Amino acid sequence: MVNEKVIVALDFTTKQQVEDLVIKLGTDLKYVKVGMQLFYSLGSEIIEYLLEKDLKIFLDLKVHDIPNTAQNACLNLAKLGVHLINVHSLGGFKMMNDVITMQNELIGINRPKVIAVTHLTSTSDQDLNQTLGVKGSIEDHVLKLAKLSQSAGLDGVVASALEAKVIRKSLGENFLIVTPGVRLNTANTHDQTRVATPRDAINFGASHIVVGREVTKAPSPSAAFNKILDSIS
């Protein structure tokens, strides 16, 4: 279903803001992202509301801690009934492997998909090389982290569309690639540097694209959302 390829980021603070958008998008909306801003404000209350609306949920909290803490945190998130959660790949092989092992053992086939953040779409090559002191290109480092995530048993990664093509080629068709930094007009990058259009992101190999301000800040969220759907149909 094309609608499930588009995850709308609910970057809000209040339940009323969420309810208003859900009403405006209606039955076209199938998949949403709850990030730190919303979850830290409303907690499991907003998850329960969205599940009641039969929406799939990507709970984007980017868990990054020692293996024992990370695996128990992710287990508690999984018990909320969400469909997708994420960790930071920089937490390393053991952290990621411990998370997925516990999910498989204690939840099994009903567990959420678990993916790993590679590099945020706000990170540039200059940030990687000069600020973080990591040699090489973003693409090379993202691919390395994606391979590490797959070897640890995770279901996929979060990566920009600009790396999706090489990840898809290297790691196969069944590996999830969730792509933020999607813009109908790539001149409007906001605070992200590695962006692409919805059509390009899907063509490059993204399984899902995440859109936020393109829809939520649009004069007509419904029209903007349907324009994105049309562009990838």
N, C-alpha and C positions, 0 to 999 in steps of 0.2 A: 504494500500500500504506500503510495507516494506520500500521503500525509504523515506517515510514521517516520519518514526520512527527515522530516523537519521538526526539530526540537525547539520549542519556544522558551527562552530564558525568562523566568519570572523574577526579574531583578527589582523586586518591590520590598516594602517593609510592612505593609498592612494587608490584612485579609481582604479588605474592601477593594483595594487595587487589584488583587488577584481575581476576585469575583467579577469585577467590571470587565476585565480582559477576557475571562472565560465566557462571559455572556456575549461579548462583541464577536468573538471568533466562532462561537457556536459549535456545531457538530464537526466542522472542518478540523478543529483542534484535536489531536490524538496524543501528542507527546510533549511533556513540559520538563524544564530543568528548574530544580530548586537549588539555589546556591547558598553561600554563607549568609548573605544579607538577609534573605527571607527566612532561612531555617533558624538562624540565631535570634531572629525576632519572634517567630511564632512556634518553632519546634514542631513536634509531631502533629499538632493541631492542623497545620496546613497540609501535611501529608494525608491525613484522614479525609480532609475536605476534597482533595484532588482525586483520591481513590474513589470516593463516593460519586465523583463525576465521570468515572470509568476512564480516567486518563493514565497513560503510562508516565512513570516518573524517573528522571535521571537526577539522583541526589548527588550533587556536585560539591563535596566537602574536602576533596583532595587530602585524604588521610596520609600523614607522613610522621611516623614515630618508630620507636623500637618495635621489633617484630611482635612481642607479646601484647603490647598496648594496641598496635595497629590491628591485629587479628581480632581482638575482643571488641574494639570499636566498630570494626566493619561487621561483625556478627550482630551487634545491636542495631546497626543501620539496616541490615538485611531483614531483621525481624519486623521492621516497619511495613514491609510489603512493597517496597519500591522495586523497580525493574532494572536499574543500572546504578552502580556506585563506582567511585574511583579512589585510587591511591596515587602517591607520587612515585614514579619509577626510580627517582634518586634515593628512595628508601632502600633500594638494593634487592638483590635476588631473594635473600632469606625472608625479608619482610613480605614481599609480594607472594612468595610461595607459601608462607605460613598463613597468610590471609585466605588464599584460595583453597588450601588444604582444609582449614577449619570450615569454610563454607561448604565444601563438598561433603565432609564427614557429618556435619551437624544439620545441614539443610538439604543437601542433595540436589535433585533436579529442579526443585522450586527456588533455588537460590537466585539472587539477581546476577546479571552479568557484571563482571569486575574488570575495569579497564584502568590503565595507568596514564597519568599525565606525563608527557615527555618534556617539552619546553612550552611555556606560555606563549601565546601569539603576540604578546607585547615585547618578547625578547628578540633582539636583532643580532646579527653576526658580531657587530661591535660590542654589544653587551656581553656576548658569550666569550669573546676573545680578550677584551680589555678589562671589563668589570669583573667577570667571573674567573678569568684566567684560564679558560679552556681553549685549547688549540683546535683548529679545524672549522668547518662550516656548520651552521645550524642543521642543515640537511643530514650531514654525516653523523652528527651527535644524536639527532632524533632517531635516525635509523638504528643506531647502536642501542639506544634505550628501548626502542620497540622490540628489537630482537631479544633483549634481556627480559622484557615483560612476557614475551611469548614463551621463552624457555622456562620462566617461572610458573607457567600454567595459566596466565591471565587470558581473558577473552579478547582483549584489544587495547587500543591506546587512544588518548586525546592528542591530536596533532593538527597543525595547520594544513590547509589544502595544498600548500606548496611542497609539503613532504609526503602527501598521501600517495602520489603516484609511485614513488620509490618503495614505500612501505608495502603497498598492495602487490607490487611486482615481486618483492623479496619474501613476503610472509603469507601470501596466498589469499584466496577469495573468502575464506571463512573467518578471517581475523577482522574484528571490528575496528573501524577508524571513525572516530567522532571528531568532527571538524568545527571549531569555533572560528571567529574572525571572518564571517561571511557577510558580504555587502553587495547589494544590487548595484551600487555605485562605489567602486573600490577607491575612489578619490576621498571618500569619507571614512578614514581609518579610525577616527577617534583615538583611543589609547592603545590601539593594536598596530603592529607593523607588518605582520605577515597575513595578508587578507586575500580573498578571492571572491568571485561571484558564486551564487548557488550552483549554476550550471557547471562552471569549471570545477568546483569542489566535488560534485558528483562524478563528473567525467574523469577526474583525477583518481577516483577510487574511494571517496568517502562513503561510509555506510549511512551516516547521519550527519546533518549539518545543524549547528546551533545558531539561532538568530535571536537577538534581543532587541536592541534599540531600533533596528530596522522595522520591527513590527510594533513594539510597545510604545514608541514615541511618534509613530506615524499619525497624521491627521485622521486616517481611517485604518486602524489596525487590520480589519478584515480585508480591505482592498490590498494592503501591503502583503499580508500573508498569502492571499490568493495569487498575487503576482509572483511570489517566490515559488509557489506550487506549480504555476504555469511554466516557469522558467526551467524546471527540472523534469517536467512531464515528458 
